Every structure is written in structure tokens, then in C-alpha cells.
Amino acid sequence: MSDGSSDDRHPPHGEQELASKMLQVQSKRFYVDVKQNNRGRFIKLAEVGLGGRKSRLILSMSAAVAFRDHLDKFVKFFDGLASGEEPIVGENGQLKSEIIVHESRRYYLSLKENQRGRYLRVSQRVSRGNSGPRSQIALPAPGMTQLRDALNELIDKYAEGYLNDNDANVELPEPKHVRAENKIFYFDVGHNERGTFVRISEVKQISGSRSSIAVPMSSWGAFRDVLAELQEKMLAAKRAENDAEGTTKSDVKLEHNKE
């Protein structure tokens, strides 16, 4: 393992690289980068494949801590296999698996074996109901210890002040969605270094265009009250309109009877 820049790419505007570690595991290279932008501090894991192609995973500092803790369990499990414990091999060569749910992301950890050996596959999905794009890396099992140790060092040095321990230990609600005319509204609860929020995304079914806003938890009550007030006013206006129409029809009927 060595320190150094993960690659020669230009970082996105406003993104700063604070630290980078390179792991050489068998014939593969992996980078563990600590980044920072206007939304906070996070860790980026990258696997460099043939031709320099990269697969990346993004973890907030709180998610990185949870990932590190699960990874330590995988290391101990793998060490047990090396000492002669007989593994129970599941479907598709799976030996052990875990799921981490954090903010609006899910991380799937799966230790598998095939004819080339044992490896850890880590997949990341941004939650949108039961769908969403996935990205993944595949780490040869002997490299799990290196990755855990690299995360330990970077978390100890850079995570202070960017962990929300109270929110990190709270299980977040499942995403919700509402269909309205030709639109779908998604409600995803998450948390980051600045607190808990709900991201409301509007997706137009015909064009597929998407826009979203993030509402901090401290404002949820105000949003609810405003929506309730607007709904009540519109219902009252609708009732008044219906009453006026009913009165008009009654007046017309009375005039007709007089004639």
C-alpha cells in the first residue's frame, strides 16, 4: 500500500482531495480517497481495471465507518476459513453477505468464491424504490485487511467533525412515492454531516426529466402545516363554489315554478 494521487483526472469544480492511498492487491489497483466539497467530506473507493477503466463507490464519513465495521467482520470470517473452518457455500458461490443502508444509498457486501479464488464484491445503489443504478468493485479477499486498515487510518485522521453519530444509529424510513397525473414524486429520507433531510424528487413519466429539493428535518413540520393550510383553504373554496352553484340552481327552479 502506498500514498499518492489516485489518478491524473481533474477533480470536479469545488472538490478538494485531502488524502489518497493506493492498494495493490494481486493484479488489481484500488484507491481510497478522502474528498471534500460544499456538501461535506466523503470517501471515494475506486477499482482500476484493464485499460485504466475505473469503478467507483462513494461513502459519506458516517457510511465509511459502518462499511469499515462490516469489513472487519468479513476479515475475521475469512481468517477463520484460512484456519481450516469448513465454509457453507451458498448460491452463486456466496460465503457471506451483508447490506448497509445509509442515507439514500444501499451497499451490498458479498464474499464469494469461484475458480479463480475468493473475492469481496461491493455494490452501491442509490435508492429509488426497488430500482436505481448500481456501481460495484470486486476486491480479492486477501486485500480486505489492507482496505480495512486504510479506512481505519483515514477515518481516524479525517472523520472528526463530519460524523453525525445520533443520526447514523437511527434506522431511516423506506423511500416512498406518490403518483399524480403524469408525474411521480419520490420521498427519500437521508442524513449527512449537516443533519437529516428528505429529498423530494419530481419525475415526469413522459420525458423522464427529474428535479429535486432537499428539505431539512427541522422544516418538515412547517411544510406539513403550510400544505394542510393550503389544502383546507382550497377545500373551503370548493365547498363555497358548490354551495353557490346549488343556491343559483335553487333560485332558477323557484323562478320557473312561479311562472
Residue pairs with C-beta under 8 A, 6 or more apart in sequence:
1 21
1 22
1 23
1 24
1 146
1 149
1 150
2 21
2 22
2 24
3 19
3 20
3 21
3 22
4 20
4 21
4 22
5 17
5 20
6 17
6 20
6 22
6 31
6 33
6 44
6 46
7 31
7 46
7 48
7 52
7 54
11 17
11 35
12 37
14 37
14 38
15 35
15 36
15 37
16 35
16 36
16 37
17 33
17 34
17 35
18 34
18 35
18 36
18 41
18 158
19 33
19 34
19 154
19 157
19 158
20 31
20 32
20 33
20 34
21 31
21 32
21 33
21 150
21 153
21 154
22 29
22 30
22 31
23 29
23 30
23 31
23 32
23 143
23 146
23 147
23 150
25 139
25 140
25 142
25 143
25 146
26 140
26 142
26 143
28 47
28 48
28 49
28 139
28 140
28 143
29 47
29 48
30 45
30 46
30 47
30 48
30 137
30 139
30 143
30 147
31 44
31 45
31 46
31 48
32 43
32 44
32 45
32 147
32 150
32 151
32 154
33 43
33 44
33 45
33 46
34 41
34 42
34 43
34 154
34 158
35 41
35 42
35 43
35 44
36 42
39 192
40 60
40 61
40 162
40 192
40 193
40 194
41 60
41 61
41 158
41 159
41 162
41 193
42 58
42 59
42 60
42 61
42 64
43 58
43 59
43 60
43 61
43 64
43 151
43 154
44 56
44 57
44 58
44 59
45 56
45 57
45 59
45 122
45 137
45 147
46 54
46 55
46 56
46 57
46 137
47 54
47 55
47 56
47 137
47 138
47 139
48 54
49 55
55 135
55 136
55 137
56 135
56 137
57 107
57 122
57 124
57 135
57 136
57 137
58 105
58 124
59 67
59 102
59 107
60 102
60 103
60 162
60 192
60 193
61 155
61 158
61 159
61 162
61 163
61 193
62 102
62 162
62 163
62 164
62 165
62 167
62 168
62 191
62 192
62 193
63 100
63 102
63 103
63 105
63 107
64 151
64 154
64 155
64 159
65 155
65 159
65 163
65 168
66 100
66 102
66 168
67 100
67 107
67 109
67 151
68 148
68 151
68 152
68 155
70 98
70 100
70 109
71 109
71 144
71 147
71 148
71 151
72 148
73 98
74 96
74 98
74 109
74 111
74 120
74 144
75 144
75 145
75 148
77 95
77 96
77 111
78 111
78 118
78 141
78 144
81 87
81 95
81 118
87 95
87 113
88 95
89 95
89 113
92 112
93 112
93 113
93 114
94 110
94 111
94 112
95 111
95 112
95 113
95 118
96 110
96 111
97 108
97 109
97 110
97 111
98 108
98 109
99 106
99 107
99 108
99 109
100 106
100 107
100 109
101 171
101 172
102 168
103 172
103 190
103 191
103 192
104 126
104 127
104 175
104 188
104 189
104 190
104 199
105 124
105 125
105 126
105 127
106 124
106 125
106 127
107 122
107 123
107 124
108 121
108 122
108 123
108 124
108 125
109 120
109 121
109 122
110 120
110 121
110 122
110 123
111 118
111 119
111 120
111 141
112 118
112 119
112 120
112 121
113 119
117 140
117 141
118 140
118 141
119 138
119 139
119 140
119 141
120 138
120 139
120 140
120 141
120 144
121 136
121 137
121 138
121 139
122 136
122 137
122 138
122 139
123 134
123 135
123 136
124 134
124 135
124 136
125 132
125 133
125 134
126 132
126 133
127 175
127 188
128 175
128 186
128 188
128 201
129 175
129 177
129 186
139 147
161 193
162 193
163 193
164 191
164 192
164 193
164 195
167 191
167 195
167 196
168 191
170 191
170 196
172 189
172 190
172 191
173 189
175 186
175 187
175 188
175 189
176 186
176 187
177 184
177 185
177 186
177 187
178 184
178 185
178 187
182 204
182 205
182 206
183 202
183 203
183 204
183 205
184 202
184 203
184 205
185 200
185 201
185 202
185 203
186 199
186 200
186 201
186 203
187 198
187 199
187 200
188 198
188 199
188 201
189 196
189 197
189 198
189 199
190 196
190 197
190 198
190 199
191 197
194 216
195 216
195 217
195 218
196 216
196 217
197 214
197 215
197 216
197 217
198 214
198 215
198 217
198 220
199 212
199 213
199 214
199 215
200 212
200 213
200 214
200 215
201 210
201 211
201 212
202 210
202 211
202 212
203 209
203 210
204 210
215 223
